């Protein structure tokens, strides 16, 4: 029996005629896809004529962008999505929780150590600070190791850190603390010297799972 196939690459296997038809239908229904929840996979780089794009789509010549699972001789294989942003659950928990537990790793021993801290969010990113500045062990560990685990809302989130060294950015983050926690985070005056907490402010970035 003759089977109409379309080969995309050495690792992708053939697409049967009906599979190609489904792909064509996807082109015309692509607007119904929530592009924001898809991410690129390196597997797609060998499976098309165009380059892999950061939104989970590949470009086939001049055709529109469309979502596609990788095909092989065993059938479709789901794309592993690398999430570059915190989930809505994590952001919501950070906005809701008053205190959270944060695990850092000893800068010399590498042993985990837990501390209770306050966390804020701007709706997309997470920030933490040490009220006593860099005198405490956990911000020193974070600078040395650059990673930790944030425990909030029943979720354990592996994170990496970015030490905020720009005073203007640190004070913008401090305003988020004032909004969430009230007057104990009174904003500084423009000509005030940096506070200890402003020298120990960090942005948390999603780490590898």
N, C-alpha and C positions, 0 to 999 in steps of 0.2 A: 504494500500500500504506500502511495506517495504521500509524504508529509511535508507541507510547506514550512520552512524554518527561516529564521533570520538570526545570523550569528553576530554577536556584539563584541566578542573578544575571547581569548583563550581560556579565561577562567569563568566566563559567564554562562557558557553553554548556549544551546539554541533556544530561541523563542518560537513556539508553535504559532500557526496562523491565528488561532483564536486568542492567544496571548497578545499578539501584535494588535489585534482588533481591540482588545481591552485597553491597551496603551493608547490607541487612537481616541477611544472614548474618554480616557482620562485627560487628554489634551483639551477637549471641549468642556470638561467639567472642572478644570483646574481651579477656577475662581471659588469653588466651594471648599477648597482645602484650606485649613488653617496653617498658613505658611510659618507662622511664628513658632509653632511647636515642633518643627522638623529641623534636623541638623544634618550636616554633611557627613558622609562616611568615606573613608579612604578607599574602600572597596569599589566605589563607583568610578574611580579614576581610570580603571582599565576597561570599563564597560561602555564607553561612549566616545564619540568623536570630539566632544567639547570638554571643557575643564570642569572639575568638581567645584560646585558653588557652596557658599557657607550657609545656605538656607535649606539644604537637603534636597536640592534639585541638580540635575545635570542638563546641559544644553546639547541637544542633538542637532548639529548643523544650524539651520535657521528656524527650526521648529520652536514652538513655545516651550516654556519650562513645565515639567510635569514630574510628579513623584513616582518612584520606582523602587521596588525591592530587588535585591540581587537574585538572579536566577542561576541555578546550576542543575545538574542531572537529577538531584533529589527534589527539585521544586523550589519554591520561593524561600529565601532565608531572610529573616528580619534584619534591618539595619540596626547596628548598635549605636544609640544616640548618646553623644557626649554633651552633657548639659553645661552651657557656659554661664548660666545664671541660676540664682536660687529659686526654688519652687515657690509657688504661692503659699503653700503650707508653712514653709520656713519664714517667709516674709511676714505672714499674718501672725505667726507665733512670736516673732521678734517685736512686732508692734504691740502685742498683747501682754507678753510676760514681763513682769516687773524685775525679776531676778532670774539669772540663768547660770548654769554651771559650765565652766570652760576648762578644758584639759590642755595643758602645755607639756612639753617634754624638757627635762633638765638639760641645760646647755652643756654640762659635762658628763652627767650620768646617763642621760637619755631616758630616764624613768618618767612615767606620766605623773602629773600632779594636778589636782583639781582646785579650782578657786571659784567663788561666787562673784559674779560681776553684773553690771548693767549693760544692756545692749539697746541700740536704736537703729532705725532704718529710715531711709528716705523714700521708701516704696519700691526700691529695686536693689539697693546695696545695704550691707550691714556694717556697723561701726561699733567699736568698743574703746574704752579708755581706762587708764588707771588713775584713780583720784590722788594717789600718792606719787604719781609720776614714775620715773624709771627706777626708783628705790626698791620697788617690789620685785620679787623673783619672776613672776609670770611675764611681765613685759620684757624683761631681759631674756627669758627663755624664748619668747616669741621673736625677738630680734635675731637671736642666734640661730634658731631652728626654722623659723618662718612657717610653722604649721601648728595645728592644734585640732581639737574636736569641740564643737559647740553643741551643748545638750539643751534643747528647748522644745517645749510642747510635745514631749515624748519622742522627739526625733534626735538622732545623733548625726551631726553634720561635719564631715571632714572639711577643714578649711585651710587655706594659706593666708598669709597676712601681707599687708603693705603698710609700712610705717609712714604715717603722715608727718612729714617734716615741714611742710609749708604752714606758717602760722595762720594765714588767712583761711586756708582750707580747714585747719583744726578748729578755728573759731566758728566756722559754718557748721561743722559737725557738733560743736558744743551747743549751738542753738537748738539742734534736734533734741539734745538732752534736756534743755530747758522746756521745750514744748511737751516732752513726755513726762518728765519727772518734777517739773515745777521750779519753785524759786530757789531751791538749793543749788541749782545750776544757773545762777544769775549771770547774765552776759557781762564780759569784761568791757572796760572802756577802751576806745581805740588806741590810746597811748599807754595802756597798761603793759608791763613786761609779760612775757609768756608764763603761764601758770604751769605747775608740774604736770597736771593732766594734759595740757596742750602739747607737752613734749612726749607723752606716752599715749598717743591716739593712733588707732589702727583701723584700716579698712579690712574686712574679712572677705576673702575671695573663695568661691567654690573650689575645693580640692578634688583630687582623683578619688573615685569611689573604690 
